Amino acid sequence: MIFFKHLGRLLKEFGQFAIRNKAWWIIPVVLLLLIIGILVVAGQTVAPFIYTIF
């Protein structure tokens, strides 16, 4: 649970940075990196089950 707390705080910091410095390009970059990270973690947890099917 602490991980999600820190992740939320980090995303909040990125949002404040983007608003303060008018760096709107950073928001899609951060979202894309989060999506890729989630897909990598999900792929690692599913992989052992796929190998047992074959």
C-alpha positions, 0 to 999 in steps of 0.5 A: 500500500505504501507503493501506491501512496508514493506513486500517487504523490509522484504523479501529483508532483508531475502534474504540478510541475507540468502546470507550473512550467506549462510543460504539457508534453510531459503528461502523455509521456508519463501516462505512456510510461505508466501504461507500459510499466503496467503491461510489463508487470501484467505480462510477467504475472501471466507468463507462468500460466501460459507456459503450463497450457502448452 
